[in-house]
């Protein structure tokens, strides 16, 4: 079996080399080939990991949370097999394992750290036999692909291995998955100074998963995340063991908070912005805690966590048509991925913490990985941008519809430019300098983010991801 | 105001009632209400938005336009029961008076007679002569464009006009013998994936599977609804600078490959 698998690994690796030669970093292609050759490949290779695997799933924050968890495990001296470019279906997980597989049933890594697409969690959990599964949140997302979020909750509830569940106490739908699992570890925010005045428009999971009565929210932090109870059946937010208090938001650059665990507490200064990244950091800290990592290593890891691929990444670009053009002005471009209403709301909420008026490049694509249905932009609170825009350039496959959304959100039509071609849009938007060295904020959907990075890599202004 | 006649002053305000806005909003239905609101505001037409949720009643004469969107299965069941219990009679009275009733997706299904899901049957209010069955086949999902049916009402120049949107429904809806569709499918699935019909219209009651949302993709249709609800000819509405709106409409049509 080992020998036969060795041949299959070699074939699949060859495919990886060919697809890279083909120009695109298709990180799931070799894994798909491997699964086609051996349907047990994931299970077999994961079985070689001495510390087993940990899975992360959520609507929002999977890649960033996994990057933070990776930084923590590295501090603890644990080597990883990690699908760090965000390819999070079976092919992506198989590719990561393939890349680490070594001769004589070896593997280069102790722990498998895998972010997993919401719809692939049940299948991959049966193959990976994880030690821990972190489930962070469920928000309304790509209804054309994922369907209704209660249905995803039901699929997650079917995952019943021996893993330890790490759950967000503040998301009622997620927290309830630990109802019959006494070992479940919960995390949550405990800082009422950040509570919102009301529930966001796009909020879901407003009704008790057990009895159907509407939850009463005593505090709402983000979308439908908060402190809640059911007035009919008494279900309430489980008391979290890992918490964040004293949260201080510092615009689009940073956030500070105090992390509490059973081992003590410590200050975290994240080089990433927003309350949503506090949730990501808490999730990563809770996962590390569940796997026995010390608070000291957790704090040190979070301290050096950086933006994941296209999430709050910062790049310096030149306004010339080609990079490094003589005398061309240079400008900071910050990439803030937006892909669904709740994620977009947090990005917008964070963005408007920065004073003054902003230059934006919004890129709305409708490829399969973005969701073909672009309705979601009407659920996101773009109203936050009214009066806060100097210039916004709308691009992507559905650029005019983003322009329409912004106009109805209260952005003046004179401030809105539509340029479907992303290369030209980027060039024009970078050129809109308001003299104050203010950055340009790019808000791309997922495939738009990939295209934008590809453009920047070609110009030599961003580094390619492996 | 129960007599169906509005005073001339009243025409300066569009009174909209959103039914179950916190439950039936899954496809960004808020966008439809926002487009109505802004387009009224830009013309100096007043806009009153009220909402009517579970267990609440409304005055049939107090609103010009009712909006009912789509929801998750469980929410739709809750709303269907409540609609029959607390709102059906008033909704029928309002429709008879000429108020516009717009149902999108799940809302369209609830405006019909019923929705059969396996052994279960959800009753609708029966304002439209349609019935829906949850098919065994896959959900009907994708960009869609429809051409409005000609001659739905005399004197309207709607013929040949096109609506763009996105559909995502498991239900297959069939029209009663004398029920007019809203339009014919140019691209996409429509009511049942095979008849070529999309939506339904009876008087000022309109049901459709087009979301996306509907009105941001078809600003002209929003104006048409406003005029219908206010009882004024569409031509009397002040023209707006609709450059962005037209581009958005064309973008949605291109997505449907029309």
Interface residues (C-beta under 8 A of the other chain):
Chain A: X140 X143 X144 X148 X149 X150 X201 X204 X206 X207 X212 X341 X366 X372 X373 X374 X375 X376 X377 X378 X379 X397 X398 X399 X400 X401 X403 X404 X405 X407 X408 X413 X416 X418
Chain B: X22 X25 X26 X27 X28 X30 X31 X34 X35 X38 X72 X73 X74 X75 X78 X141 X142 X143 X166 X168 X211 X212 X213 X216 X217 X241 X243 X244 X245 X247 X248 X250 X251 X252 X255
